[in-house]
């Protein structure tokens, strides 16, 4: 049995994914769109960073870490 080499061709498409930045309004707007629609506008624009295995959990964690320090500072001042 001979296999067609085209069947196993690796995609040469270059995906333009970027790290999620919780301080960037564009990235936050992309995530807000996902939360409202349960899908991305044009596919997920973010790559999954180590040690995460899922982009959404990565975004949630980065967002929490960004805000936790300001919440701690506010709590200490009271």
Backbone torsions as a table, in degrees:
resi	resn	phi	psi	omega
1	UNK	NA	125.5	179.9
2	UNK	-103.1	131.5	-179.0
3	UNK	-93.1	144.4	177.6
4	UNK	-77.3	118.4	-178.2
5	UNK	-62.8	-23.8	179.4
6	UNK	-66.5	-28.0	-179.6
7	UNK	-62.6	-32.0	-174.1
8	UNK	-106.3	15.8	-179.7
9	UNK	-68.1	131.6	177.2
10	UNK	-78.3	138.0	-179.0
11	UNK	-62.1	136.9	176.6
12	UNK	-100.3	7.0	-180.0
13	UNK	-68.6	134.8	178.7
14	UNK	-99.4	116.4	179.9
15	UNK	-87.1	131.1	-179.8
16	UNK	-92.1	76.3	178.2
17	UNK	-100.2	151.6	-177.8
18	UNK	-135.1	162.9	175.1
19	UNK	-69.3	147.1	175.1
20	UNK	-76.1	130.7	178.4
21	UNK	-117.1	109.6	-178.1
22	UNK	-68.4	-5.7	177.2
23	UNK	-99.4	-0.7	-176.8
24	UNK	-99.8	122.5	-178.7
25	UNK	-61.6	-33.9	179.3
26	UNK	-65.9	-44.2	179.0
27	UNK	-65.5	-40.6	178.2
28	UNK	-65.2	-37.3	177.3
29	UNK	-66.1	-38.7	176.7
30	UNK	-61.3	-45.0	-179.6
31	UNK	-67.5	-39.6	177.8
32	UNK	-61.9	-40.1	176.8
33	UNK	-61.0	-43.4	178.8
34	UNK	-61.3	-43.4	-179.0
35	UNK	-63.2	-37.6	-179.3
36	UNK	-75.8	-35.3	-171.9
37	UNK	-110.9	-7.3	-177.7
38	UNK	58.1	26.6	174.1
39	UNK	-158.8	159.9	178.2
40	UNK	-87.8	156.4	178.9
41	UNK	-60.4	-54.6	-177.4
42	UNK	-132.8	47.3	-174.8
43	UNK	83.6	159.1	-178.4
44	UNK	-65.9	123.3	-177.8
45	UNK	-86.1	-3.0	-173.9
46	UNK	-109.6	143.7	173.2
47	UNK	-93.2	151.8	-178.7
48	UNK	-83.6	121.7	-177.4
49	UNK	-92.4	152.3	176.1
50	UNK	-70.3	138.4	13.7
51	UNK	-99.5	16.1	-176.2
52	UNK	-78.5	151.7	177.0
53	UNK	-113.6	-1.9	-177.7
54	UNK	-145.4	132.2	-175.9
55	UNK	-62.2	-42.3	-177.1
56	UNK	-63.5	-43.3	177.9
57	UNK	-64.7	-35.7	177.0
58	UNK	-62.8	-46.2	-179.9
59	UNK	-62.7	-46.2	179.4
60	UNK	-58.4	-44.6	-179.3
61	UNK	-64.9	-44.5	179.2
62	UNK	-63.6	-38.4	-179.9
63	UNK	-66.2	-43.9	178.5
64	UNK	-63.3	-46.2	-179.9
65	UNK	-61.1	-34.2	179.2
66	UNK	-65.3	-39.2	-173.8
67	UNK	-92.9	-16.5	-175.5
68	UNK	-65.2	-37.7	-178.6
69	UNK	-66.7	-40.0	178.1
70	UNK	-67.8	-33.9	177.6
71	UNK	-68.0	-37.8	178.2
72	UNK	-66.3	-43.5	179.6
73	UNK	-62.9	-40.3	179.3
74	UNK	-65.4	-40.9	179.9
75	UNK	-66.3	-35.9	-179.7
76	UNK	-69.1	-30.8	-176.7
77	UNK	-75.4	-16.7	-177.5
78	UNK	-81.1	NA	NA
